[in-house]
Amino acid sequence: MPIDPAPPSRQNEPPPTRGQTNSKSIPMIAFFRRKFCLILATNGDQSVSKPDQSVTPMMAQFLAIKEEYPSALLFYRMGDFYELFFDDAVAAAQALDITLTKRGKHQGADIPMCGVPVHAAEGYLLNLIRKGFRVAVCEQLENPKEAKKRGAKSVVKRGVVRLVTPGTLTEDTLLQPRQSNFLATFVQVRNQSCLAWVDISTGDMRYSPCPPVRLGPELARLAPAEVLVAEGALDETLEIINEAGAAATELPQEVFDSTAGVEKICKAYGVGDLSGLGEFSRADVAAVSGLIEYLSTTQKGQLPLLRRPVCEARDDFVAIDAATRKNLELTQTLAGERSGSLLSVVDRSVTAAGARLLSRRITTPSQRLAAIEERASAVEFFCGQSGLRGAVRTALKQLPDVERALGRVALERSGPRDLLALGNGIAQAAQVHALLAEQELPPLLKNAADDLKGFEALSDELDRALVAEPPLLARDGGFVATGYSAELDEMTALRDEARSVIARMQADYAGQSEISSLKIKHNNVLGYFIETTATHSQRMMTAPLNDVFIHRQTTANAVRFTTVELGELETKILNAAGRATGLELEVFAGLCAQVLDHAAALQALAVSIAEIDVAAALSELAMAEGWVRPVLNDSRDFIIEQGRHPVVEAAIKAQAETVFVANDCQLTSTNDMIWLLTGPNMAGKSTFLRQNALIALLAQAGSFVPAARAEIGIVSQIFSRVGAADDLARGRSTFMVEMVETAAILNQADDRALVILDEIGRGTSTYDGLSIAWATLEHLHDVNRCRALFATHYHELTQLTAKLTHVDNATVTVREYQGDVVFLHEVKKGAADRSYGVQVAKLAGLPQSVLERAKVVLEALERGEREGHSKQKALIDDLPLFSAVAMSAPAPSAQSELEEVLNGVQPDSLSPKEALDLIYQLKSKLKT
Ligand SMILES: Nc1ncnc2c1ncn2[C@@H]1O[C@H](COP(=O)(O)OP(=O)(O)OP(=O)(O)O)[C@@H](O)[C@H]1O
């Protein structure tokens, strides 16, 4: 929608908004900002030239502020609008599709300008952030009256109150409710390196030692919105960061100084000694403190409510590389859609925080047996209690996003609705607690339930204080409930009912003075006054009434008085509106302070809500879909009975055409560690491979699994090489991508890994491909010694089971019926003899002539193979080279002849006899 570029309201600049700069931090911020903005400038500079002498004071102010934020679009507050000038205006007008206009001149040229209304700014902000811009929000820091005191031409003080970047969003409108929004940083200090990340909307802060080779997989796991790196490090990281879909931000080295970092972290967490927070290497300190510094700068000194940093040790979680994540379609499909991903099928959570936690569990399955068992026990508890589960889920459904509302309160970016959300959240949480309190709970649920209580006082306070439907912004007023503050009630009453208050007072005075004609009136000179006729005035000027009534003016017809009470009332009325707003803001600040007094406990409550939601949701899923609790242990076995692929099964169910055929899989360290899977195309090999990888992943995410029974020795890594596409952007062909991914598996898989490999070597010539597949299988067996499922169309490989003791053959069965192939989708021990490729091609609709020709060639090749290499060559030579071309064109079918005849018919001109003849003619053609 085009924006009116010159609204009249801009002429009268209103008072400043909330969220003014924290004056204590200004020197540090300004110092730091200059440094890193110089670097930001290299990353898409939107700078403008220096001011000249002819610029207006306002434009001079704009240019001075803009100079400090060269890489960000400057949203310059003017009244009810944020205005953008120069290149910022050109870029924003194009990105937002709003009108570009001009305002004044600079160095003789028009100044391009565009603007967005303040009340709709969030939407525009989101749009710009999504398009890769950063936005510096510059507010008025005083009201125009204050500015005028310094001189008629003074410009209202302005300053940037926030630098909005993709990783530092907090508003609900700018965030996806069911997804975390991470800001990450990767830091290398000598031979150490660390990846740290934070979701400022929830305060979740984590770090993990991360060698450079792990950066890609880790970013693929976290999918951060923005990654910070030190000056000079972008060369080696930019490609990886871009691949993860994140924005890269380069900052000065000093931001990541590990010596100064210790103090920064201690200060942010209010501890005297870093050891109180855990173990940190120098790289860890550099990374965590770098994040803190960046947050402090972008939020103008106002730190979010950070949780204690948690160290994620690498072997706490199943390692899954980026290609595997993509192939297994964990959170999105290969086409980039959420629908059709594993997460979309398993997510039955009813709260946003629950959805975020479940996403984390799926993307980061655990390797810790105890943690997994704890989570699975929580799921199992709810499986046995369907009534309770339903009640808990119903109560949870009403819960607002406590975590994010709390985050906004801490950043002083909240509104009355956030407080209401917190109040409702606490009250709902108490209900969930009440439901669970009487139960014999497993430890995880017991601890979670305990976190939900103890907020009665805060809940009462918020309940008493807030109206049912408060406005979004505190400055709009009208959100404090009647009865909460006597003074506020009085102010609002005065403001809203000034007339009736005056009328009541007039009646009181008339009674007191026994002058029924006494009136309270108002004029601009005297303000409020009491008026009576000259006849009655004498009484009011003598005792005892002259104690109360004070003479102010005598006119020809009347005498005017005031009282102390009326004077006070007048002041009150005059100030009532302003005072009411002020009092509401005080109440708001007081409530925020009370909420923040409970910050740690409220964060624990939010985390526990998510835990309970995930357990109940996974249990709901398990009961609805017939999933079972897996048995996890320290063995290296992988035994699945009647396993199913959750996503394919759901898709088949939705079509209601067939049923999913469940299959067993048995990999054991003592017997077969590797299954070599052969079978026709379209039989279900890929599905089988993926379903087993997903079952392992779900089990270690703490979920039940789609199987009749599952016994899984903890898996340390999951690797999948399934299908591939070109990666032309990185100059890699399909085959190259396949080989790079295979190399990663062979180089990294340990003996606890679960590897699925689908048709290795198919991207090259038959013999090259076969040799690579052969050697890969041997390497997995002899060197990696991991559990693996290996699907192939190279039937020659099935012979390897004789040589490799821990490899067995399995096949997906089909039945041939009248030359066609019927897929049974059953996996059985044994080897397939052929691939039925030609039959599948027929199903796909290849022309009959091509199919016939393919059959002839296949037969010749197979005969040749049976009879030896030289014979095969002779047979191929025998095949007429151009036979396909030479073959006569397919005879036109009876159908097309019929069509021809019918096309020539003019139905309206046919007599009944001709029509009957036509039918006979058509019938006879059909026969021939
Ligand atoms: N167990 C099953 N039960 C029912 N249908 C299945 C099963 N497995 C696979 N299918 C169906 O068969 C289709 C093909 O499966 P899949 O892609 O796994 O075959 P494939 O053997 O890997 O084929 P290709 O060798 O051609 O890649 C799936 O899209 C699914 O609809």
The ligand as a Gaussian input file, in Angstrom:
#p B3LYP/6-31G(d) Opt

LIG

0 1
 N        6.274000     -50.560000       3.057000
 C        5.488000     -49.954000       2.167000
 N        4.149000     -50.108000       2.193000
 C        3.382000     -49.478000       1.281000
 N        3.847000     -48.690000       0.298000
 C        5.166000     -48.509000       0.223000
 C        6.058000     -49.123000       1.147000
 N        7.307000     -48.751000       0.831000
 C        7.200000     -47.945000      -0.233000
 N        5.927000     -47.799000      -0.603000
 C        5.416000     -47.008000      -1.742000
 O        6.276000     -47.245000      -2.845000
 C        6.800000     -46.029000      -3.336000
 C        8.231000     -46.235000      -3.790000
 O        9.042000     -46.525000      -2.706000
 P       10.606000     -46.286000      -2.741000
 O       10.919000     -44.947000      -3.313000
 O       11.077000     -46.554000      -1.363000
 O       11.091000     -47.402000      -3.725000
 P       12.572000     -47.810000      -4.171000
 O       12.652000     -49.261000      -4.100000
 O       13.566000     -47.047000      -3.396000
 O       12.582000     -47.322000      -5.650000
 P       13.827000     -46.965000      -6.617000
 O       14.727000     -48.124000      -6.610000
 O       13.144000     -46.765000      -7.918000
 O       14.401000     -45.716000      -6.044000
 C        6.673000     -45.064000      -2.161000
 O        6.490000     -43.743000      -2.590000
 C        5.459000     -45.550000      -1.417000
 O        4.296000     -44.935000      -1.924000

